[in-house]
């Protein structure tokens, strides 16, 4: 019984550590950077989807850097500062 519990604990530790050191996709890296800057975004395949700190919705294609903020109510768009923050996270 003790040996089985030790083996189970070792497997659980290995599984949790493998998640900590797993390579991130480009979209995951961009999303983490933007979330650290106050954006609310999630990676979705090759894209990052979410909102800027002021609530403007947008998507970014992580590999090309294409930013799409169209379709917001009232024609709202990303501010120049938000665009700079997104570009900084892309590099």
Backbone bond lengths (Angstrom), bond angles and torsions (degrees), N, CA, C in turn:
res aa  C-N    CA-C-N  psi(-1)  N-CA   C-N-CA  omega(-1)  CA-C   N-CA-C  phi
1 X - - - 1.453 - - 1.526 109.65 -
2 X 1.316 117.02 -46.33 1.458 121.06 -178.86 1.534 110.65 -62.72
3 X 1.329 115.97 -41.15 1.468 120.45 179.63 1.532 110.50 -64.11
4 X 1.323 116.89 -40.33 1.469 120.92 179.25 1.523 110.87 -64.14
5 X 1.336 116.76 -41.12 1.464 120.18 178.39 1.527 111.51 -66.60
6 X 1.313 117.39 -38.33 1.458 121.21 177.69 1.522 110.71 -63.89
7 X 1.323 116.21 -43.03 1.463 120.35 178.69 1.518 110.72 -64.78
8 X 1.324 117.31 -41.15 1.462 121.75 178.78 1.521 110.53 -63.94
9 X 1.318 117.35 -42.71 1.464 121.26 178.43 1.521 111.10 -63.64
10 X 1.319 117.55 -40.34 1.466 121.31 178.31 1.520 110.83 -64.56
11 X 1.321 117.51 -40.33 1.457 120.77 178.07 1.527 111.38 -65.88
12 X 1.320 116.40 -41.84 1.462 120.35 178.88 1.521 111.00 -62.97
13 X 1.328 117.35 -41.77 1.457 121.49 178.39 1.518 110.77 -64.13
14 X 1.321 117.18 -44.35 1.463 121.05 179.48 1.525 110.99 -62.59
15 X 1.320 117.06 -40.62 1.463 120.63 179.74 1.521 111.39 -66.01
16 X 1.319 117.15 -41.22 1.465 119.35 -179.63 1.519 111.32 -69.78
17 X 1.316 117.97 -37.17 1.459 120.63 178.93 1.515 112.12 -70.69
18 X 1.307 117.61 -33.25 1.462 119.37 -179.88 1.524 110.33 -64.94
19 X 1.320 118.28 -32.65 1.459 121.22 175.86 1.508 112.11 -68.80
20 X 1.321 117.66 -32.54 1.460 121.15 -179.33 1.516 112.16 -70.81
21 X 1.312 117.32 -30.73 1.452 120.82 -174.57 1.527 112.80 -107.53
22 X 1.314 116.53 7.63 1.461 120.04 -179.31 1.533 109.48 -68.58
23 X 1.307 116.21 143.98 1.459 120.97 178.45 1.519 109.98 -68.23
24 X 1.315 115.98 140.15 1.456 120.89 177.85 1.523 109.63 -93.93
25 X 1.322 115.22 147.85 1.459 120.28 173.61 1.525 108.19 -74.48
26 X 1.341 117.61 163.92 1.465 119.15 176.38 1.531 112.53 -56.24
27 X 1.330 116.69 -40.69 1.470 119.60 179.81 1.529 111.07 -65.01
28 X 1.336 117.96 -38.47 1.464 120.64 178.33 1.522 111.11 -65.15
29 X 1.339 117.20 -39.73 1.465 120.37 178.67 1.525 111.52 -65.21
30 X 1.340 116.66 -44.09 1.471 120.57 178.92 1.523 110.02 -63.82
31 X 1.330 117.26 -43.72 1.469 120.95 179.98 1.523 111.09 -61.65
32 X 1.321 117.53 -43.34 1.466 120.22 179.41 1.528 110.83 -62.75
33 X 1.322 116.77 -41.68 1.460 121.40 179.01 1.530 110.67 -63.29
34 X 1.327 117.12 -46.55 1.462 120.30 -178.93 1.526 111.74 -66.96
35 X 1.324 117.26 -40.71 1.469 119.54 178.20 1.525 110.84 -61.91
36 X 1.323 117.34 -34.94 1.468 120.82 177.34 1.524 111.53 -67.73
37 X 1.330 116.76 -19.99 1.470 121.61 179.97 1.532 112.31 -98.40
38 X 1.325 117.86 10.62 1.458 120.80 176.06 1.514 115.62 95.97
39 X 1.328 117.82 1.75 1.455 120.75 174.45 1.531 107.72 -78.83
40 X 1.317 116.76 164.09 1.465 121.67 176.33 1.517 107.05 -123.70
41 X 1.329 116.23 93.40 1.460 121.22 -172.71 1.524 111.06 -135.24
42 X 1.334 114.73 162.08 1.460 121.58 174.08 1.526 108.48 -137.72
43 X 1.325 117.22 148.31 1.462 119.43 174.02 1.528 109.19 -76.44
44 X 1.315 115.62 143.79 1.460 120.87 178.08 1.523 107.32 -142.80
45 X 1.310 115.85 91.71 1.460 120.26 -175.92 1.522 109.61 68.83
46 X 1.327 116.71 -121.64 1.465 121.55 178.45 1.523 112.68 -91.26
47 X 1.322 116.60 2.25 1.469 121.66 -176.06 1.516 111.79 -113.14
48 X 1.322 113.37 161.61 1.459 122.12 170.20 1.526 105.17 -117.89
49 X 1.323 116.51 129.22 1.455 122.17 -174.90 1.521 108.69 -125.76
50 X 1.339 116.97 136.47 1.459 119.29 176.27 1.510 113.18 164.33
51 X 1.341 114.73 -151.13 1.454 120.28 -177.23 1.527 111.13 -130.75
52 X 1.325 113.84 150.94 1.460 121.64 174.38 1.533 108.21 -76.37
53 X 1.319 118.01 168.57 1.466 119.58 179.76 1.538 114.09 -55.95
54 X 1.336 117.40 -28.23 1.469 119.85 179.64 1.530 112.91 -89.87
55 X 1.336 117.73 6.97 1.457 121.69 174.10 1.519 115.84 93.84
56 X 1.319 118.89 0.34 1.459 121.18 179.62 1.529 109.17 -75.02
57 X 1.326 116.50 125.55 1.454 121.71 179.87 1.516 111.51 -79.16
58 X 1.321 115.95 148.25 1.467 120.30 179.71 1.516 110.34 -161.94
59 X 1.327 114.84 164.95 1.465 122.45 169.57 1.525 107.42 -130.87
60 X 1.319 115.00 151.30 1.458 121.74 176.55 1.519 107.62 -132.50
61 X 1.316 116.68 132.17 1.462 120.95 171.34 1.523 105.48 -85.79
62 X 1.322 116.85 112.37 1.460 121.65 -170.75 1.523 112.94 -62.35
63 X 1.312 118.39 -33.92 1.467 120.22 -175.84 1.526 113.23 -79.35
64 X 1.337 117.05 -30.10 1.465 119.67 -177.23 1.527 112.80 -105.93
65 X 1.323 116.93 -18.79 1.462 120.13 -177.81 1.515 113.99 80.42
66 X 1.325 117.06 11.49 1.462 120.91 179.19 1.527 109.88 -70.17
67 X 1.330 116.56 124.56 1.466 122.57 -179.44 1.522 108.43 -108.53
68 X 1.333 117.02 129.62 1.458 121.84 177.79 1.522 108.05 -123.94
69 X 1.330 116.12 113.14 1.459 120.38 176.58 1.526 111.40 -118.78
70 X 1.323 116.71 20.55 1.460 121.04 177.48 1.514 111.65 -73.34
71 X 1.327 115.40 159.75 1.464 120.62 175.72 1.515 115.09 87.87
72 X 1.341 117.76 7.13 1.463 119.86 177.24 1.519 109.95 -79.58
73 X 1.335 117.95 146.00 1.462 121.06 178.77 1.532 110.98 -57.51
74 X 1.319 115.34 139.92 1.454 120.27 177.18 1.518 113.81 69.96
75 X 1.328 117.27 13.84 1.452 120.66 179.65 1.515 113.97 69.52
76 X 1.336 116.96 19.81 1.470 119.86 179.37 1.517 110.17 -60.81
77 X 1.329 115.32 145.92 1.462 121.07 -179.53 1.523 109.06 -136.19
78 X 1.312 115.54 164.91 1.465 120.89 177.24 1.527 109.83 -63.72
79 X 1.304 115.43 142.22 1.463 120.48 176.36 1.526 109.07 -74.05
80 X 1.326 117.25 160.07 1.471 119.34 175.78 1.536 112.34 -57.09
81 X 1.325 117.38 -37.04 1.470 120.57 179.06 1.525 110.97 -65.71
82 X 1.341 117.35 -39.73 1.469 120.56 177.82 1.529 110.66 -65.69
83 X 1.321 116.92 -40.02 1.472 120.38 177.61 1.526 110.83 -63.73
84 X 1.328 117.18 -39.62 1.469 120.40 177.58 1.526 110.56 -63.85
85 X 1.330 116.87 -41.56 1.461 120.80 179.50 1.534 110.63 -63.44
86 X 1.318 116.60 -40.84 1.465 120.32 178.97 1.525 109.60 -64.49
87 X 1.325 116.84 -46.24 1.468 120.19 179.97 1.524 111.04 -62.10
88 X 1.341 117.16 -38.67 1.460 120.60 178.81 1.528 110.71 -63.28
89 X 1.336 116.79 -38.02 1.473 119.67 179.61 1.522 112.20 -73.71
90 X 1.309 117.28 -21.68 1.462 120.52 178.31 1.519 111.89 -74.32
91 X 1.334 117.36 -20.42 1.468 120.67 -176.18 1.500 112.20 -105.73
